Amino acid sequence: MKKIAVVIGVLSLFLMGCDDVLSIVTVNENGEKVIHNYVSLIGETVYDTTVSLKNWRDMEQLKDDDFLSENLLVTIVSKKENIVVLGATDYAMEIKFFDGGYKYTVFMSADSLSKAFK
């Protein structure tokens, strides 16, 4: 019983530190909606006019990155808001571009989070 209380306490502290929840809705092969929920882990805003990533078009530079794998469920590009969202089963990343930099947030899936604390 004491172990359960400790796990719940640690999970509560972890979730209090989470800033954001990201939900991505996709459609499976049967045409049914599937909702993937993610909890933010880390995020950073980078102000740098020399960065190579200045807008959503520059995402092609990340092709060799481990994050961009065949395991991606979805890639969403919002040209109007200059946002790119990459989602896989266990993680997701949101990148918001602005003049002079970008902000990224890395998310862990809610399912993976619950499995980690079982």
N, C-alpha and C positions, 0 to 999 in steps of 0.2 A: 504494500500500500504506500509505503514511503517513497519507493521508486517512481510510482505513478505521479505522486505529488511533485516530485522533483522535475520529472519530464514535462508536466503541465506548466510548472513555473518557468522552465527554460523556454518552452514554446511560447508562452505568453510574453516573455521579455523579447524574444525574437520578433514576434508579430508586432509588438509595440514599436519596434525600430523600422518596420517596413513602411515605406512612404506611399506606395501605390499598389493597386491591383490592376492587372491587365487581362481583359477577356477578349479572346479571338473566336469568332463564330465561323465555322467551316461547314461544308456539306460532305457527308460520306458517300460511298458508292451507291447507296440505296436512296439518295436524295434527302436523307434526314439531316437536320441541323445538329451539329456537334459543337459544344462550347468548351474551349480550353481556357482554364483560369491559371494565371501566373501571379506570383507575389514578388515584389521588387526586392533585390538583394543589394545591389550597389548602383550608384549613379554618379555621374560627374559632368560638370559643365566645363568645357574647354574654350577659353577665349584666345584665339590665335589666328591672325590673318594669314599666316604662312602654312596652315594645315592643308594637307592634300585633299581632305574631304570637305568640300564647301557646299554641296547640295546633293540631292538624291541621285543625280546623274553620275556622280563620282563613286557610287557603290560598286561599280564594275571593278574598281581597284582591289576589292576584297575577295575576289574570286578564289584565290589560293588560301584564304584564311580557313582555319579549322571550323569556324562557326558556320561558314557557308558550305554545308555538306549536302549530300543527297538525302539526308534525314529531315530536311526542312519540310514542314507541313504547309507553310504559307509565307509569301513575301508580299507585303502591302506597301505600295508607294502612293503617298498623297502629294501630288505636285503642288496643289494649292497651299498646303500647310508646310511643305518641305520636310516631310516626315517619312522615314522608312521603318517598317516593323518586320522583323524576321522571327518566325516562330517554328519551334520543333516540339517534339513530345515532352522533353524534360526542361526546356529553357526557351526564353524569347529575349529579343533585344529591340529596343526602340531608340532610334536616333533622330533627333530634331536638329535641323540645320538652321542657323541664323547668320546674319552678316557678321563675320569676324569670329566664327566658331561653331561649335555644336554641343549638344547635350545628349548623353546616352544613359540609358537605364537598362540594367540586366535583370531579368526576371527568372525565377525558378517556378516550375509548374506546381500547382497546389497538390497534385497527386504525388509527385516526387517528394514534396515536403512532408506530407503525411506518412509516406513510407519510411522516411528517414527517422521519424520519431516513434515508429512502432517497435 
